[in-house]
Amino acid sequence: MGSLAVAGVFLAIFSLEGLPRNYGFTSRNQSTASYHIDASPAQVWQTMEQATSPSFPLPAILSSFPQPVDVVIDEGTALGATRKVAFQGREGAGFLTLIVTERSDTQAVFRVISDATPYANWIAYKSLTYTVQPENSGTRLSVSLDFDRLLAPSWFFTPMTKGASRLAMDVLARDVKSRSERNGG
């Protein structure tokens, strides 16, 4: 009984996160997906100049989340380029607007400048980073999302938001892989 009581106290303490305004655990999170692509880095960068919807089925669990439905502005991956994506879900619709704030031969960092998507109440997107590096006879692409979890308690929502964002990064990386290899690798 004593063990159950101690476990109950810990669960109660961790479940109270967010109720008092100043009581919270770290909300910074990152999710990354990485793939080997049978194409040159130049071909991969060329493919990423245009955002598209994937030509493969999404994981079933992502169907309950808001989906990107249109790319309203797409200026590519050059420094200062803007990308504005429309999202639609059962919670409503909105736009995610990003700008490329860092660009090198191996990396493009899209910082979020505004987020009016249905996700904005669950997580606060910070940045989306594409890393492109030569690897063996092709390229290694990594796609990372930095975000803050807005939902509490941490013990429940951190695994959920990290898992869903990891699946979303996997979709972005697989889409670039598929299009790069299809367009002439």
Beta strands, then each sheet from edge to edge (+ up, - down):
strand 1: 28-37
strand 2: 67-74
strand 3: 82-89
strand 4: 92-103
strand 5: 107-115
strand 6: 123-135
strand 7: 138-149
sheet 1: 1+ 7- 6+ 5- 4+ 3- 2+
end
